[in-house]
Structures are given as structure tokens and as C-alpha cells.
Amino acid sequence: MSEEQLKAFWDAIQADAALQQKLQGVTDPGAIVDIAKEAGFTISAEELKTAQEELSDEQLDGAAGGGGFVSSVLSV
């Protein structure tokens, strides 16, 4: 797993409405990791936490729907 995988997953979320839908309302980091795996990405809950700490307010504001994945990352 790597930062590249997390960035690629983030980019996929931004571009894929179906992936956004799957992540909508998901609050469990393990579930996010599972969804990422189903989509072909290898990330960890720890990487989600690190990413949450590094995301700017602008990036969070621009997140698809402002919920789901971002809410999950924030609750890690």
C-alpha cells in the first residue's frame, strides 16, 4: 500500500459517481478499505487517518457531496 494508491483512490472517487454512492454515509474505516479493495486499490485505515490530517479545507469542501468518504476519514 502507498500514498499513490490512496491518491488514486481519491481521484477515482472524484470521477466515479457509482463509487461516490457506495461511500455515501460510510463511517467505518474498515468498510472504506473494503470498498477501496473492491475498486482495485490497496489502502489502510492508518493511511486514511494520515490523509485526513493532510487534506486542506479546500479539498474537503470540493469533495463529492461532502459526505461519505470524507466524513469517514474525519471520524477515524
C-alpha positions in Angstrom: 0.0 0.0 0.0 1.2 3.5 -0.6 0.3 7.1 -0.8 0.0 6.7 -4.5 -2.8 4.1 -4.0 -4.6 6.5 -1.7 -4.3 9.4 -4.1 -5.5 7.2 -7.0 -8.5 6.1 -4.9 -9.3 9.7 -4.1 -9.1 10.6 -7.8 -11.4 7.7 -8.6 -13.9 8.8 -6.1 -14.0 12.3 -7.6 -14.6 10.8 -11.1 -16.9 7.9 -10.4 -20.5 8.6 -9.3 -21.0 4.8 -8.5 -18.0 4.8 -6.2 -19.3 8.0 -4.5 -22.6 6.3 -4.0 -21.0 3.3 -2.4 -19.1 5.5 0.0 -22.1 7.8 0.9 -22.7 7.6 4.6 -20.0 5.1 5.3 -18.4 5.8 8.6 -16.3 2.7 9.3 -12.7 3.0 8.1 -12.6 -0.8 7.6 -15.6 -0.5 5.3 -13.8 2.2 3.3 -10.8 0.0 3.0 -13.0 -2.8 1.7 -14.7 -0.6 -0.8 -11.3 0.6 -2.0 -10.2 -3.0 -2.3 -13.3 -3.9 -4.4 -12.4 -0.9 -6.7 -8.8 -2.3 -7.1 -7.0 -0.1 -4.6 -4.8 -1.2 -1.6 -5.1 1.3 1.3 -5.2 1.0 5.1 -7.2 2.7 7.8 -4.0 4.3 9.0 -3.5 5.9 5.6 -7.0 7.2 5.8 -6.2 8.9 9.1 -3.0 10.3 7.7 -4.8 11.6 4.7 -7.4 13.3 6.8 -4.7 15.1 8.7 -3.2 16.4 5.4 -6.3 17.4 3.5 -6.8 21.1 3.1 -10.2 22.7 3.9 -10.4 23.5 0.1 -10.0 19.8 -0.7 -12.6 18.8 1.8 -15.0 21.4 0.5 -14.6 20.1 -3.0 -15.2 16.5 -2.1 -18.0 14.8 -3.8 -21.1 15.6 -1.8 -19.1 16.5 1.2 -20.0 13.2 2.9 -19.3 9.5 2.8 -15.6 9.1 2.3 -14.7 12.5 3.7 -16.9 12.0 6.8 -15.4 8.6 7.3 -11.9 9.9 7.1 -12.7 12.7 9.5 -14.1 10.2 12.0 -11.1 7.9 12.0 
